């Protein structure tokens, strides 16, 4: 964890062996230390009306550029139901798992589920010295129930994505002897939902 010393060592190796086959590896290792970088930390479903938050770990950068797109959850669920009703001979879990929607949007370019851009903003941050990681909590303007694809780009660095679920209701399931108890409540107050 002596990052400045490690960076200097990688620079020396790059200078001494510029034409070697390992030169690209050396540059990648140096880049991991000195370049602007950030990524979202895992999060849970957020309550509606509170402004969802998410933790973000970064190093070296000073500005995070953020965008949020609504995810067309109704279209996604309809397509999953239609797929399951088609009774496929071999189940393709990628088409049936709504938990993979972020991967599908970002890596498989399934743009039909990406809705309108609902927010765009910047956040100024102060990195730690000597290339150490720092964690900040990003407060988003997302208040309405739904799913959102949140994109964060470290200015001069990489881009990271996360799906944020914002809920107005919560279901609690408690196993009992020979049966289950289900409680449907307001996600913020905990009050039971009618009917």
C-alpha positions as CSV (number, residue, x, y, z in Angstrom):
1,X,0.0,0.0,0.0
2,X,2.9,2.3,-0.7
3,X,1.3,3.7,-3.8
4,X,3.6,6.6,-4.7
5,X,6.6,4.3,-4.4
6,X,4.9,1.6,-6.4
7,X,3.9,4.1,-9.1
8,X,7.6,5.3,-9.3
9,X,8.7,1.7,-9.7
10,X,6.3,1.0,-12.5
11,X,7.4,4.2,-14.3
12,X,11.0,3.1,-14.0
13,X,10.2,-0.3,-15.4
14,X,8.3,1.3,-18.3
15,X,11.3,3.5,-19.0
16,X,13.9,0.7,-18.8
17,X,11.9,-1.8,-20.9
18,X,9.8,0.2,-23.3
19,X,9.8,-2.4,-26.1
20,X,9.3,-5.5,-23.9
21,X,6.2,-7.6,-24.1
22,X,5.5,-6.7,-20.5
23,X,5.4,-3.0,-21.2
24,X,1.6,-2.9,-21.6
25,X,1.2,-4.8,-18.4
26,X,3.5,-2.2,-16.6
27,X,1.4,0.7,-18.0
28,X,-1.8,-1.0,-16.9
29,X,-0.5,-1.4,-13.4
30,X,0.7,2.2,-13.2
31,X,-2.7,3.3,-14.5
32,X,-4.5,1.5,-11.7
33,X,-2.6,3.6,-9.2
34,X,-2.4,7.1,-10.7
35,X,-5.5,7.5,-12.9
36,X,-8.9,8.8,-11.8
37,X,-11.1,5.9,-10.9
38,X,-14.4,5.3,-9.1
39,X,-17.1,2.6,-8.6
40,X,-20.4,2.3,-6.9
41,X,-20.6,0.2,-3.7
42,X,-23.5,-2.3,-3.4
43,X,-26.7,-0.9,-2.1
44,X,-30.2,-2.1,-1.1
45,X,-33.7,-0.9,-2.1
46,X,-34.3,2.7,-1.0
47,X,-37.6,4.2,0.3
48,X,-39.5,6.6,-1.9
49,X,-39.7,10.2,-1.0
50,X,-36.4,10.3,0.9
51,X,-34.0,10.9,-2.0
52,X,-32.0,7.7,-2.6
53,X,-28.4,7.6,-1.6
54,X,-25.5,5.3,-2.8
55,X,-21.9,5.0,-1.6
56,X,-19.1,5.6,-4.2
57,X,-15.5,4.6,-3.8
58,X,-12.9,6.6,-5.7
59,X,-9.3,7.8,-6.0
60,X,-7.4,10.7,-7.5
61,X,-10.4,12.4,-9.2
62,X,-12.1,15.6,-8.2
63,X,-15.4,15.6,-10.2
64,X,-18.0,12.9,-10.5
65,X,-20.5,13.5,-13.4
66,X,-23.8,11.7,-12.7
67,X,-26.8,10.7,-14.8
68,X,-29.9,8.8,-13.9
69,X,-32.2,7.1,-16.4
70,X,-35.6,5.5,-15.5
71,X,-35.8,1.8,-16.2
72,X,-39.0,0.6,-18.0
73,X,-39.9,-1.9,-15.3
74,X,-43.4,-2.6,-16.7
75,X,-41.9,-3.5,-20.1
76,X,-39.2,-5.7,-18.5
77,X,-41.8,-7.6,-16.4
78,X,-44.1,-8.0,-19.4
79,X,-41.3,-9.4,-21.5
80,X,-40.3,-11.8,-18.7
81,X,-43.9,-13.0,-18.3
82,X,-44.3,-13.5,-22.0
83,X,-41.1,-15.4,-22.1
84,X,-42.2,-17.7,-19.3
85,X,-45.6,-18.2,-20.8
86,X,-44.0,-19.3,-24.1
87,X,-42.9,-22.4,-22.2
88,X,-39.3,-22.5,-23.5
89,X,-37.8,-26.0,-23.7
90,X,-34.6,-24.8,-22.2
91,X,-34.9,-21.9,-19.7
92,X,-32.6,-19.0,-20.5
93,X,-32.1,-17.5,-17.0
94,X,-30.8,-14.2,-18.6
95,X,-34.2,-13.6,-20.0
96,X,-36.0,-14.6,-16.8
97,X,-33.9,-12.8,-14.1
98,X,-34.9,-9.2,-13.6
99,X,-32.0,-8.8,-11.2
100,X,-29.7,-8.8,-14.2
101,X,-31.3,-5.7,-15.8
102,X,-28.3,-3.5,-15.1
103,X,-26.0,-5.9,-16.8
104,X,-28.4,-6.2,-19.7
105,X,-28.7,-2.5,-20.2
106,X,-24.9,-1.8,-20.0
107,X,-23.3,-4.9,-21.4
108,X,-25.9,-6.3,-23.8
109,X,-27.2,-2.9,-25.1
110,X,-30.8,-3.7,-24.3
111,X,-31.8,-0.1,-24.7
112,X,-35.5,-0.9,-25.0
113,X,-35.6,-0.9,-21.2
114,X,-33.8,2.4,-20.7
115,X,-36.3,5.2,-20.2
116,X,-35.9,8.9,-20.1
117,X,-33.0,10.7,-18.4
118,X,-34.5,11.9,-15.1
119,X,-31.5,13.6,-13.5
120,X,-28.1,14.9,-14.3
121,X,-25.7,16.6,-11.9
122,X,-22.0,16.9,-10.8
123,X,-20.4,16.3,-7.5
124,X,-17.0,17.8,-6.4
125,X,-15.0,15.5,-4.2
126,X,-11.6,15.7,-2.5
127,X,-9.5,12.5,-2.9
128,X,-7.1,11.2,-0.3
129,X,-3.4,11.8,-0.7
130,X,-1.0,9.2,-2.1
131,X,-3.7,7.5,-4.3
132,X,-5.6,6.0,-1.4
133,X,-9.3,5.1,-2.0
134,X,-12.0,7.3,-0.4
135,X,-15.7,6.6,0.0
136,X,-18.4,9.3,-0.3
137,X,-22.2,9.0,-0.1
138,X,-24.0,10.4,-3.2
139,X,-27.4,11.9,-2.5
140,X,-29.6,11.6,-5.6
141,X,-32.7,13.5,-6.5
142,X,-34.6,10.2,-7.1
143,X,-37.8,10.3,-5.0
144,X,-40.4,8.4,-7.2
145,X,-40.8,4.6,-6.9
146,X,-39.2,2.7,-9.7
147,X,-35.9,1.4,-10.9
148,X,-33.1,3.7,-12.2
149,X,-29.8,3.1,-14.0
150,X,-27.3,5.5,-12.3
151,X,-24.2,6.3,-14.2
152,X,-21.1,8.0,-12.6
153,X,-18.1,9.1,-14.7
154,X,-15.0,10.2,-12.9
155,X,-13.8,13.2,-14.9
156,X,-10.7,12.0,-16.7
157,X,-11.3,8.5,-15.6
158,X,-13.7,5.5,-15.9
159,X,-17.5,5.1,-15.8
160,X,-19.4,3.0,-13.3
161,X,-23.1,1.9,-13.3
162,X,-25.6,0.7,-10.7
163,X,-29.3,0.0,-10.6
164,X,-31.1,1.8,-7.8
165,X,-34.6,0.5,-6.8
166,X,-36.8,3.0,-5.0
167,X,-39.8,1.5,-3.4
168,X,-43.0,2.9,-1.8
169,X,-44.0,-0.5,-0.3
170,X,-42.1,-3.4,1.4
171,X,-43.1,-7.0,2.0
172,X,-41.8,-8.8,5.1
173,X,-42.0,-12.6,5.2
174,X,-41.7,-14.5,8.4
175,X,-41.7,-18.3,8.4
176,X,-44.0,-19.8,11.0
177,X,-44.6,-23.5,11.9
178,X,-46.1,-25.0,8.7
179,X,-46.9,-21.6,7.2
180,X,-45.7,-18.1,6.4
181,X,-46.7,-14.7,7.7
182,X,-46.5,-11.9,5.1
183,X,-46.7,-8.2,6.0
184,X,-47.1,-5.5,3.3
185,X,-46.2,-2.1,4.6
186,X,-45.4,1.5,3.5
187,X,-41.6,1.5,2.9
188,X,-41.1,4.7,4.9
189,X,-43.5,4.6,7.8
190,X,-44.0,0.8,8.2
191,X,-47.8,1.3,8.3
192,X,-49.7,-1.6,6.8
193,X,-51.0,-1.2,3.3
194,X,-54.8,-1.5,3.0
195,X,-56.3,-4.7,1.7
